[in-house]
Amino acid sequence: MLSYYIVIAVLAAINIVFELHRDLMMLQQNSYRNLRYRKWLKVSSDTTSVWRLCAFVIFFMSLSGFGLDIIALPLIGLFAGSHAGVLASKKYKLPLVWTHRAKRIFSVALLLVALICVLCVLLFGDGDNMKLFRIIAIALTGCYCGSHVIIMTANILLSPVEKAINRRYYNDAAARLASMPDLKIIGVTGSYGKTSTKHYLHRILSEKYDTLMTPGNYNTTLGVVRTIRENLKPYNEVFVVEMGAKEVGDIKEICDLVHPQAGIITAVGPQHLESFKTIENVQSTKFERVESLPADGFAVVNNDFDKIVDREVNNVSCLRYAVSAPESAGLTAKDIVYGAGGTDFTAVAADGWSLKLHTRLVGECNISNLLAAVAMARYLGVSDEQIRYAVGEIDQVEHRLNIKRAPGGVIVIDDAYNSNPVGSAMALDVLSGMTSGRRIAVTPGMVELGERTYELNHALGEKIAECADIAVIVCRYNRDAIVEGIKDKGMEADRIYTVDTFEDAQKLLAGMLKAGDVVLYENDLPDTFK
């Protein structure tokens, strides 16, 4: 009989371990910030899921003693085993990355669970081994019910430790930079386009300099610190730093560390409005990049955006570039011709300089990002021939308007990394220009747009109706807004499909696609969105 209670307690223990792993994954996707994690809990309704509600019912049945050995405890075992099995088999788009911080939080969370079980045993145990494992099974079920609180508590308890560790890493990174006074540092920021621009600039500058860039999405202060400590070498001549921001002051914090001599602002638009609240806050944060430059610094800013045009730059030399609004810019792209092999265009400067360029890239957004990189390369003395060669060799950054041929003669436009109002419109324009077969747009829409989320996703739906023949709307988060926008522009209902996951979308497309069809994947939301 004792083994029966042990099995139930073990199942409950396995379940809480899997659940805390999942909770930590979501906390990590919310940047280890409890406030953002709580917002996600509210939006996702994870605290009131069917699983969670069942656990609460079983837990309170156990506390009340209702059929404890005959009903409640078997239900604990059945629930724990079933739920653990579901979590063990589930696949995630962004699985938990076992960083040192994640390991610390997970360990403390498990310790809290163990302490809760020990406390319950001390309070309610009487030396009976069967009762001991009953108590543990019930306590572990209660821990599952409050797992969100446990993971956030572990995060809070470790906060002083994390701050001390981060400060030590920060000081080490600052010391490494101070030991390289000749290192040229360029900051790249913008509501969108900064990652692509960083890659393009790195490729062009590498023709003349030994150049390092922040890898992947290492665009926070800690990401930059990690890049410096792990990747910066004494022989590097240029360091290109991508600077991301979700709150006022984020860019300044990075600039205070790296002290860049030059900077690029690729865009100021309605991105991360949930945290910024207003477009003016976005503008002021992005221009922290320019305001931090020394008097002899150099700024490159994109005049295709109103919130850049209306912001004066008086503290440093500034070059404004543009593609769609060239009249007030010092560097523009002319004679743009899109073809099967990419794009031909001429970069033209106000001082009379011009350079004919060919790139494998397509889309106005990519031409704009290339202009920014060309402007900075010229400032740093890269020759025209070096620029021309490098631009011709640039490959598209993965998942950013990347065009591929899939098996069966299907063309795929992969713009799944992120989505914003400007970039999504440009991607749909590229789709619209494809005439080999049916044009299919697959998207979950855009997020972190604050009060404008519905409005801008409705506009995305309208644009889809104008540019695509078939629409596949993924997830429920923006479904109503996008579908309403599509229908308002007259697309017939039998050409609009709604699915819950990208896996469902793939199954749908598998039975639909024909040779010549073109599929645009616009954005791919992480697991924090349903």
Secondary structure, DSSP 8 states (H G I E B T S, - for coil): -HHHHHHHHHHHHHHHHHHHHHHHHHHHHTTT-HHHHHHHHHHHTGGGSHHHHHHHHHHHHHHHTTTIIIIIHHHHHHHHHHHHHHHHH---SS-----HHHHHHHHHHHHHHHHHHHHHHHHH--S-HHHHHHHHHHHHHHHHHTHHHHHHHHHHHTHHHHHHHHHHHHHHHHHHHHT-TT-EEEEEE-SSSHHHHHHHHHHHHTTTS-EEE--TT--SHHHHHHHHHHH--TT--EEEEE---SSTTHHHHHHHHH--SEEEE----S-SHHHH-SHHHHHHHHTHHHHTS-TT-EEEEETTSHHHHTS---SSEEEEEESS-GGG-SEEEEEEEEETTEEEEEEEETTS-EEEEEES--SHHHHHHHHHHHHHHHHTT--HHHHHHHHHH----TTSSEEEEETTTEEEEEE-S---HHHHHHHHHHHHT--SS-EEEEE------GGGHHHHHHHHHHHHHHH-SEEEEESSSSHHHHHHHHHHTT--GGGEEEESSHHHHHHHHHTT--TT-EEEEE----TT--
